[in-house]
């Protein structure tokens, strides 16, 4: 009798384990790691995210034309809804309410070139109509497409973040290779003791991102990195879908030494450096010298 009970218990345990394994594999199926570096590999020669060049605030026709003919790999632009009729997504950064180019026109201009794009959403109302345009224009292309929004309050952040679940619901239909760039609102003031990313901040972000199927990059402010190493190191290690994108404000103060722990500790494919070319080149050479 005892042997029979043990056999039944063992059989049930094996069945449950098998079901759990199938569920886990199925749940992970379709999840993507970041393919951005693979796309640019013929131009950057090795899988080092510090080699990727960025252009910012490409929010008008002349700036777009300039960048498309240059050496930039990734083009960043801001999206809002036009402030008056006809209401549609346009390329502009608040407090601007109008632009000489709509998102539809911008995408039409980009699609004939081999640049990656990062679209930074400044309002929730612009997301859903923009996703429709993205699906129509870019669904069949392999180019890197990054969708950025600040969805949580971060160190020193004063701006109101976009509501996380509303934003993620609006972008859920984008192709699985689309990179979600999910960040915190931040602030930085010279001459003061600026706080870094806290444990509560990174835990809250990871809880939001752990079940997503898209690759995720976390944009982090360079001037806040020295006081945030343990927290961001933990966050980056939670999934092979995660990367960091280091950026800086125009008036922020930072040095190469602030960035070296991240550069030396982590795989070079895991941290992008959206920084001035001179500093980004220094970082690239640092790893080259190490190797």
Secondary structure as the mmCIF struct_conf table of DSSP 4:
data_model
#
loop_
_struct_conf.conf_type_id
_struct_conf.id
_struct_conf.beg_label_comp_id
_struct_conf.beg_label_asym_id
_struct_conf.beg_label_seq_id
_struct_conf.end_label_comp_id
_struct_conf.end_label_asym_id
_struct_conf.end_label_seq_id
HELX_RH_AL_P HELX_RH_AL_P1 UNK A 2 UNK A 28
TURN_TY1_P TURN_TY1_P1 UNK A 29 UNK A 30
HELX_RH_AL_P HELX_RH_AL_P2 UNK A 36 UNK A 44
BEND BEND1 UNK A 45 UNK A 47
HELX_RH_3T_P HELX_RH_3T_P1 UNK A 49 UNK A 51
STRN STRN1 UNK A 54 UNK A 55
BEND BEND2 UNK A 60 UNK A 60
HELX_RH_AL_P HELX_RH_AL_P3 UNK A 61 UNK A 68
TURN_TY1_P TURN_TY1_P2 UNK A 69 UNK A 69
BEND BEND3 UNK A 70 UNK A 71
BEND BEND4 UNK A 73 UNK A 73
STRN STRN2 UNK A 74 UNK A 81
BEND BEND5 UNK A 83 UNK A 86
HELX_LH_PP_P HELX_LH_PP_P1 UNK A 87 UNK A 87
STRN STRN3 UNK A 89 UNK A 91
TURN_TY1_P TURN_TY1_P3 UNK A 94 UNK A 95
BEND BEND6 UNK A 100 UNK A 101
STRN STRN4 UNK A 102 UNK A 102
HELX_RH_AL_P HELX_RH_AL_P4 UNK A 103 UNK A 110
TURN_TY1_P TURN_TY1_P4 UNK A 111 UNK A 112
BEND BEND7 UNK A 113 UNK A 113
STRN STRN5 UNK A 116 UNK A 121
BEND BEND8 UNK A 122 UNK A 122
TURN_TY1_P TURN_TY1_P5 UNK A 124 UNK A 124
HELX_RH_AL_P HELX_RH_AL_P5 UNK A 125 UNK A 138
TURN_TY1_P TURN_TY1_P6 UNK A 139 UNK A 140
BEND BEND9 UNK A 143 UNK A 143
STRN STRN6 UNK A 145 UNK A 153
TURN_TY1_P TURN_TY1_P7 UNK A 155 UNK A 155
STRN STRN7 UNK A 156 UNK A 156
BEND BEND10 UNK A 159 UNK A 159
HELX_LH_PP_P HELX_LH_PP_P2 UNK A 160 UNK A 163
HELX_RH_AL_P HELX_RH_AL_P6 UNK A 164 UNK A 171
TURN_TY1_P TURN_TY1_P8 UNK A 172 UNK A 173
BEND BEND11 UNK A 174 UNK A 174
TURN_TY1_P TURN_TY1_P9 UNK A 176 UNK A 177
HELX_LH_PP_P HELX_LH_PP_P3 UNK A 178 UNK A 178
STRN STRN8 UNK A 179 UNK A 185
STRN STRN9 UNK A 186 UNK A 186
TURN_TY1_P TURN_TY1_P10 UNK A 190 UNK A 191
BEND BEND12 UNK A 192 UNK A 192
HELX_RH_AL_P HELX_RH_AL_P7 UNK A 199 UNK A 209
TURN_TY1_P TURN_TY1_P11 UNK A 210 UNK A 211
BEND BEND13 UNK A 213 UNK A 214
STRN STRN10 UNK A 216 UNK A 221
HELX_RH_3T_P HELX_RH_3T_P2 UNK A 222 UNK A 224
BEND BEND14 UNK A 225 UNK A 225
HELX_RH_3T_P HELX_RH_3T_P3 UNK A 226 UNK A 228
HELX_RH_AL_P HELX_RH_AL_P8 UNK A 229 UNK A 236
TURN_TY1_P TURN_TY1_P12 UNK A 237 UNK A 238
TURN_TY1_P TURN_TY1_P13 UNK A 240 UNK A 241
STRN STRN11 UNK A 242 UNK A 247
TURN_TY1_P TURN_TY1_P14 UNK A 250 UNK A 251
HELX_RH_AL_P HELX_RH_AL_P9 UNK A 256 UNK A 265
BEND BEND15 UNK A 266 UNK A 266
TURN_TY1_P TURN_TY1_P15 UNK A 268 UNK A 269
BEND BEND16 UNK A 270 UNK A 270
STRN STRN12 UNK A 271 UNK A 274
BEND BEND17 UNK A 275 UNK A 275
HELX_RH_AL_P HELX_RH_AL_P10 UNK A 277 UNK A 290
#
